[in-house]
Amino acid sequence: MDNYSLTGDVLLFTSDEKSRNWMMYEETNKIDHNIVQIVSIDDTKKYRDTGVFLPDSIYKGDILIRNPFEKNIYITAEEASLEIRLSKFTLFSEVAQRLGATHYKINEATEVIEERKWSLDGKLNCRMVESKINIKNENDLKNKMGILIEDDFPNNNVSIQEAEEFAEKYNLSQFTIIRSLIRQRGYENNRLEHRTLSIDASQEANKLLDAAFTLSALGGRFYIDPNLNSKLSKRETINLTVEYNFA
């Protein structure tokens, strides 16, 4: 019986025959089989029927990335960097809201641009191509994040249980700063009124996009859009400084 479950965090869509035999190729030794899955373009409807969300249009050679915080959603590799950091930041803010946050503001972002490339010994390397940039201008921050950089939550109520359940549901309990925030706001004599967080908004996306880039090693065996390979060579790291105020 065929198994149409999608187990990979990175998917490459190819022909049915190649998807069934991809592990036989020597080049696949360069990719992480625990992260990457090569699947048949012919079975797209069957994958959708399992309950996962896939983009409306998928073609042979496309690469999709699973959202690490919403496990049933896959997004295109081109959109993954922005969408995953956006997801992480907004989920962090939703936890803070459940803990009684009344206001947040992104004060600053730092950005480092690197280039993914293969070394002579066949390993993935990253080389800095732009030095660290500090982004403080409000318009630049809005463009970089794609969301409001400041918001208010008036008359917000505290629910420690809801915050804990929300963090668990969206895989946020792994983060020390989230666990610490929940503990402090849950303390009976809590006096926390203000917290500044430093959030690495790109860590999860970069791990998955590093794995996606290694698929370029299969270029002689599998069709991959050359424009996508060029885009995946750019590695973007963004750290946010965010202030939260609590009632």
Sequence and secondary structure as in RCSB ss.txt:
>XXXX:A:sequence
MDNYSLTGDVLLFTSDEKSRNWMMYEETNKIDHNIVQIVSIDDTKKYRDTGVFLPDSIYKGDILIRNPFEKNIYI
TAEEASLEIRLSKFTLFSEVAQRLGATHYKINEATEVIEERKWSLDGKLNCRMVESKINIKNENDLKNKMGILIE
DDFPNNNVSIQEAEEFAEKYNLSQFTIIRSLIRQRGYENNRLEHRTLSIDASQEANKLLDAAFTLSALGGRFYID
PNLNSKLSKRETINLTVEYNFA
>XXXX:A:secstr
        SEEEEE HHHHHHGGGSGGGGGS TTTEEEEEGGGHHHHHHTT B  S   TT EEEE TTSTTBEE
EHHHHHHHHHHHHHHHHHHHHHHTTEEEEEEEEEEEEEEEEEE TTS EEEEEEEEEEEE  HHHHHHHHSS SE
EE TT    HHHHHHHHHHTT TT HHHHHHHHHHHSTT    EEEEEEESSHHHHHHHHHHHGGGGGTTTS   
HHHHHHHTEEEEEEEEEEEEE 
